[in-house]
Amino acid sequence: MDLTKDEEAALKGEQGESLALAYRVLAAIGEATNADRLLSVEWAHLSGINYNTIGDAGEEFLARLSKDAKFKIKTTVNPMGFDFDTVSKYNLDEEFIKKQSSIRNSYEKMGAIPSFSCIPYEIFDLPKKGTHVSFAESNAAIYANSISKLKTNKEGAFSALASALTGKSPFSDLRKDETRDPNLTIRMKVDEKDELTFGLLGYYSGKVGGSSVAISGIKNLDKRSCKSLCAGMGTSGACGMFTFGDAKGETVDFDKKEMQTIHDELNTADAGDIITLGSPQLGLDEISDLAGMLRGKTFKKRCMVFCPRAIQEQVRKLGYENEIERAGGEILYDCCICLTPLIDKKDVDGVITNSVKGAYYLRTSNGVDVNLKSLRQIVEEETK
C-alpha cells in the first residue's frame, strides 16, 4: 500500500506504540485485501465488548491499551453481557461482573460513546450517503451499506478498533463501487412475510451470496423485518450488503422449501422455558409495537426484552415500560440475546425467540435449544 508520510511515521512508532500497533493491523489487512491505500473514515462501531466474546486476554489487552490510547473519531460500541442497573437481580459470577466492568471502563477511557448497542444506525444521526465508516457489528455493517447507503466492510473487532484509533481503513472490498454491485439475485418466493421470514431469508442469503446480493420480489420492508434480514445475513456468511431488484448473473429462488430447511436447522425445540426479544436490540418503534400488542395480555412465562439505553427515557415517558412490565416482561438495556450470561443452560433448557441471529448464538454459544417463531405468534401463543 501507498502510505502518506504521517501514516509511515505512525507505523514506525513515531507517534507511540498504540498507534503503531493500529497501523500495523490496518497495513496487514490492506495487504491481504489488495488495498492500494488507506482512506479516512468518520465513525467506528466496535465489537468485542462482551467479556464472553474476548475473555481474559481481551480484557487485559484493552486495559493496557487504554493507559495511553485515545480514539480519533466518533466511536460507538456493541452490547455488553448484562445491564449494570439490573445485574443484582441475576445470579451472575462476580468475576464476570468485574471483568465486564473493566472492559467498559477501558473503552470509555479511550473515548468511546457508551452506547452498548448493536443498532447504532437507529440511535445516532447518520452521516451523508457515501460516507466511509468502519462497523464491526455485522447487522450494522449490512444495514449501513444496504439501507443507509454508507460504505463499510464487515469489519472485525481489531480492524474497527484500529480505525477508531487512527481514523483510517484500507480501501478494499465493499468500499469500492465495483465490488458493491451484486452478481447474484435471490428471488423471494414466500408469500407470508414477517420478520422471521426475512431473518430466514437473510440467513439463506448469507450462505449463498458473495460480497453483495440482490433480492427481488420485495416492495415494502418495515424496520423490524429489515433489521431481521440484516442480522440473519450477517450471521451465516461473509455477505456484507444487499440491493433490492434484479442483478446481472445467476438467479436462485428462496421458496418455502428453502425457508423450511433453514428453519429446521435453527429451530431445535417445540417449546421453551423463557422468551427473549432483541437481537438486534429493539428500537423505539418496535417497543411501541410490542407494548400495543401486549395490552390486556400477560406472558405465561418469563420474557426478556433487550433495548439500547438511548431510548430508555422515551420508553418510560411514553408508558411502554409500564405496559411491558405489567405484562410480565423485563426490559434490559446495554445487552442483547447474543452471548449474554443471563441465559444459562444450567437454568434453561429452551428459549423462545423471533430472532434468527439470536437462535444461532443461543444454540452455539449458550448451549440451549431454541423454539423459533414470529413475534405475533409468540404474543398469540405465549400470553393469556
C-alpha positions in Angstrom: 0.0 0.0 0.0 1.0 3.6 -0.5 1.1 5.3 2.8 1.4 9.1 3.5 4.3 10.4 5.4 2.2 10.7 8.5 1.0 7.2 8.2 4.5 5.9 7.6 5.7 7.7 10.7 2.9 6.3 12.8 3.6 2.8 11.5 7.2 3.2 12.6 6.2 4.1 16.1 7.0 7.8 16.0 3.6 8.7 17.4 3.5 6.0 20.1 3.2 2.2 20.3 -0.6 2.2 20.4 -0.9 4.0 17.0 1.9 1.9 15.6 0.0 -1.3 16.6 -3.2 0.1 15.0 -1.4 0.9 11.7 0.3 -2.5 11.7 -3.2 -4.1 11.9 -4.5 -1.9 9.0 -1.4 -2.4 6.9 -1.7 -6.2 7.3 -5.4 -6.1 6.4 -4.7 -3.8 3.5 -2.0 -6.1 2.0 -4.3 -9.1 2.4 -7.2 -7.4 0.7 -5.2 -5.8 -2.1 -5.9 -2.2 -0.9 -3.7 0.4 -2.6 -4.1 2.9 0.2 -5.8 3.9 3.5 -8.7 6.3 3.5 -10.4 8.3 6.2 -13.5 7.1 8.0 -15.8 9.2 10.1 -17.2 6.7 12.5 -16.2 3.4 14.0 -18.5 1.0 15.7 -16.8 -1.7 17.8 -17.5 -5.2 18.7 -15.5 -7.1 21.3 -17.3 -5.5 24.2 -18.8 -8.6 25.9 -16.4 -10.4 28.2 -17.9 -13.7 26.9 -16.5 -12.6 23.5 -13.0 -11.5 24.3 -12.2 -13.3 27.5 -9.2 -12.5 29.9 -6.8 -11.9 27.1 -9.0 -9.3 25.5 -9.8 -7.6 28.8 -6.1 -7.4 29.7 -5.2 -6.0 26.2 -7.8 -3.3 26.5 -6.7 -2.3 30.0 -3.1 -1.9 28.7 -4.2 -0.1 25.6 -6.4 2.4 27.4 -3.5 3.7 29.5 -2.4 6.0 26.7 -4.6 5.3 23.6 -7.4 7.7 22.5 -10.0 7.3 19.8 -9.5 9.8 17.0 -13.1 9.6 15.5 -16.6 9.1 16.7 -16.6 5.6 18.3 -19.6 3.7 19.4 -19.7 0.2 21.0 -21.7 -3.0 20.8 -23.7 -4.5 23.8 -22.2 -5.8 26.9 -23.0 -9.1 28.7 -25.6 -7.5 31.1 -27.3 -4.4 32.3 -25.4 -2.9 35.2 -28.7 -1.4 36.6 -30.3 -4.8 37.0 -27.3 -7.1 37.5 -28.1 -7.6 41.1 -31.3 -9.4 40.2 -29.3 -12.1 38.5 -27.0 -14.7 40.0 -24.0 -13.8 37.9 -20.4 -14.7 38.7 -18.6 -11.9 40.4 -15.6 -12.4 38.3 -17.6 -11.9 35.1 -19.1 -8.6 36.5 -15.6 -7.4 37.5 -14.1 -8.2 34.0 -17.1 -6.7 32.2 -16.7 -3.5 34.3 -13.0 -3.4 33.3 -13.8 -3.7 29.6 -16.5 -1.0 29.8 -14.1 1.3 31.7 -11.3 0.8 29.1 -13.5 1.7 26.2 -14.9 4.8 27.9 -11.4 5.8 28.9 -10.3 5.8 25.3 -13.2 8.0 24.4 -16.0 5.6 23.2 -19.6 6.8 23.4 -21.1 4.3 25.9 -23.9 3.3 23.5 -23.6 -0.5 24.2 -26.0 -1.1 21.3 -26.0 -3.2 18.1 -28.3 -0.8 16.3 -26.2 2.4 16.1 -27.9 3.3 12.8 -31.1 3.7 14.8 -30.0 5.8 17.7 -27.5 8.2 16.2 -27.7 10.7 13.4 -26.3 9.2 10.2 -23.7 10.9 8.0 -24.5 11.7 4.4 -24.7 8.9 1.8 -21.5 7.6 0.6 -19.6 8.4 3.8 -17.0 5.8 4.8 -17.4 4.2 8.3 -15.9 1.2 10.0 -18.6 -1.1 11.5 -17.7 -4.3 13.2 -21.2 -5.4 14.2 -22.4 -7.5 11.2 -26.0 -6.4 11.2 -25.0 -2.8 11.5 -22.5 -3.1 8.7 -25.1 -4.6 6.4 -27.7 -2.1 7.3 -25.2 0.8 6.8 -24.3 -0.4 3.3 -27.7 -1.5 2.2 -30.2 0.9 3.7 -28.2 3.9 4.9 -26.0 4.0 1.8 -22.8 4.4 3.8 -19.7 2.4 3.0 -18.1 -0.1 5.2 -16.6 -3.6 5.1 -17.8 -6.2 7.6 -15.0 -5.3 10.0 -13.5 -7.5 12.6 -13.0 -6.4 16.2 -9.3 -5.5 15.7 -9.8 -3.7 12.3 -12.6 -1.5 13.7 -10.6 -0.8 16.8 -7.6 0.2 14.7 -9.9 2.5 12.7 -11.2 4.1 15.9 -7.6 4.9 16.9 -6.4 6.2 13.5 -9.5 7.4 11.7 -8.4 5.2 8.7 -9.3 2.0 7.0 -7.9 0.1 3.9 -9.6 1.0 0.6 -10.8 -2.5 -0.3 -13.8 -4.8 -0.9 -17.1 -3.1 -0.2 -15.5 0.4 -0.1 -15.1 0.1 -3.9 -18.2 0.8 -6.0 -17.4 -2.1 -8.4 -17.4 -4.6 -5.5 -20.8 -3.4 -4.3 -22.6 -4.4 -7.5 -24.2 -7.9 -6.8 -23.8 -10.8 -9.3 -26.4 -13.0 -7.7 -30.2 -12.4 -7.4 -32.2 -14.1 -4.8 -35.9 -14.2 -5.7 -38.3 -14.0 -2.8 -40.9 -16.7 -3.4 -42.5 -16.8 0.1 -45.9 -15.1 0.4 -46.2 -14.9 4.2 -43.8 -12.2 5.1 -42.9 -11.3 8.7 -39.7 -10.6 10.5 -39.0 -14.3 11.0 -39.4 -14.9 7.3 -36.9 -12.1 6.5 -34.5 -13.4 9.1 -34.5 -16.8 7.4 -34.1 -15.1 4.0 -31.1 -13.2 5.3 -29.6 -16.4 6.8 -30.0 -18.1 3.4 -28.6 -15.1 1.5 -25.5 -15.0 3.7 -24.9 -18.7 2.9 -25.2 -18.5 -0.8 -24.1 -14.9 -1.5 -20.7 -13.3 -2.1 -19.8 -9.8 -1.1 -23.2 -8.4 -2.2 -26.5 -9.9 -3.3 -29.7 -8.6 -5.0 -33.1 -9.5 -3.6 -36.1 -9.3 -5.8 -39.8 -9.8 -5.1 -39.8 -7.3 -2.2 -41.6 -3.9 -2.3 -42.1 -2.7 1.2 -40.0 -3.7 4.2 -40.8 -2.4 7.7 -37.9 -1.7 10.2 -38.3 -4.9 12.2 -38.1 -7.1 9.1 -35.3 -5.1 7.6 -33.2 -5.4 10.8 -34.0 -9.1 10.9 -32.9 -9.5 7.3 -29.6 -7.8 8.0 -29.0 -9.8 11.2 -29.7 -13.1 9.5 -27.4 -12.3 6.6 -24.6 -11.2 8.9 -24.8 -14.4 11.0 -24.4 -17.1 8.3 -21.7 -15.8 5.9 -19.4 -13.1 4.5 -22.0 -11.2 2.6 -21.9 -7.5 3.5 -24.8 -5.8 1.7 -27.8 -6.3 -0.5 -29.8 -4.3 -3.0 -33.4 -4.6 -4.0 -34.3 -5.7 -7.5 -32.6 -7.9 -10.1 -28.9 -8.1 -10.8 -26.8 -9.5 -13.7 -25.6 -13.0 -13.2 -27.0 -16.1 -11.5 -30.5 -16.2 -10.0 -31.8 -18.5 -7.2 -35.1 -18.8 -5.5 -35.9 -18.6 -1.8 -39.1 -20.6 -1.6 -41.0 -22.4 1.2 -38.7 -25.4 0.9 -35.5 -23.4 1.3 -37.1 -21.5 4.2 -38.2 -24.7 5.9 -34.6 -26.1 5.6 -33.1 -23.0 7.3 -35.9 -23.1 10.0 -35.2 -26.8 10.7 -31.5 -26.0 11.1 -32.1 -23.3 13.7 -35.3 -24.5 15.4 -34.3 -27.3 17.8 -37.2 -27.3 20.2 -41.1 -27.3 20.1 -41.3 -25.1 23.2 -39.2 -23.0 25.6 -38.8 -22.0 29.2 -38.3 -18.3 28.6 -38.9 -15.8 25.8 -36.2 -13.5 24.6 -36.7 -10.5 22.2 -33.9 -8.2 21.0 -31.2 -9.4 18.6 -30.8 -6.9 17.1 -32.0 -4.8 20.1 -35.5 -3.4 19.8 -35.7 0.3 18.9 -38.4 2.7 19.9 -40.8 1.8 17.1 -40.6 -1.9 17.9 -41.0 -1.3 21.7 -44.1 0.7 20.8 -45.5 -2.1 18.7 -44.8 -4.7 21.4 -46.5 -2.6 24.1 -49.5 -2.2 21.8 -49.6 -6.0 21.1 -49.5 -6.7 24.9 -52.4 -4.5 26.0 -54.7 -6.7 28.1 -52.4 -9.7 27.9 -49.9 -11.3 30.2 -46.9 -13.5 29.4 -47.3 -17.1 30.6 -43.6 -17.3 31.2 -40.6 -15.0 31.7 -39.9 -12.7 28.8 -36.6 -10.7 28.5 -36.7 -7.7 26.2 -33.3 -6.1 25.1 -33.0 -2.5 24.1 -30.4 0.3 23.8 -30.2 2.7 26.7 -30.5 5.6 24.3 -34.3 5.0 24.2 -34.8 4.4 27.9 -36.1 7.8 28.8 -38.6 7.7 25.9 -39.7 4.2 26.7 -40.5 5.3 30.2 -42.1 8.6 29.4 -44.4 7.1 26.8 -45.5 4.4 29.1 -44.1 1.5 27.1 -42.0 0.2 30.0 -45.0 0.1 32.3 -47.1 -1.8 29.8 -44.4 -4.3 29.0 -43.6 -4.9 32.7 -47.3 -5.1 33.6 -47.5 -8.0 31.0 -44.6 -9.7 32.8 -41.8 -8.6 30.5 -38.3 -7.5 31.8 -36.6 -4.7 29.9 -32.8 -4.8 29.9 -30.5 -2.2 28.5 -26.9 -2.3 27.3 -27.0 -6.0 26.4 -28.7 -8.4 24.0 -29.6 -12.0 23.5 -26.3 -13.0 22.0 -23.6 -14.3 24.3 -25.2 -13.0 27.5 -24.5 -14.9 30.7 -28.1 -14.1 31.7 -29.3 -17.1 29.8 -27.6 -20.2 31.1 -28.1 -23.9 30.2 -27.9 -24.8 33.9 -31.2 -22.9 34.4 -32.8 -23.0 30.9 -33.4 -25.9 28.5 -35.1 -24.0 25.7 -35.6 -20.4 24.7 -38.4 -18.9 22.5 -37.3 -16.1 20.2 -38.2 -14.5 16.9 -34.5 -13.7 16.2 -32.6 -15.9 13.7 -29.3 -14.4 14.9 -30.3 -15.0 18.5 -31.3 -18.5 17.7 -27.9 -19.3 16.2 -25.9 -17.9 19.1 -28.2 -19.3 21.8 -27.6 -22.7 20.4 -23.9 -22.5 19.6 -22.7 -20.3 22.5 -25.2 -20.6 25.3 -25.9 -24.3 24.6 -29.7 -24.1 24.8 -32.3 -25.3 22.5 -34.4 -22.8 20.6 -38.1 -22.5 19.6 -38.1 -20.0 16.7 -41.3 -18.2 15.8 -42.5 -14.7 14.8 -43.3 -12.0 17.3 -47.0 -12.2 16.5 -47.0 -15.9 17.0 -45.2 -15.5 20.3 -47.7 -13.0 21.6 -50.6 -15.2 20.4 -49.3 -18.4 21.9 -47.3 -17.3 24.9 -49.7 -14.8 26.6 -53.1 -15.1 28.2 
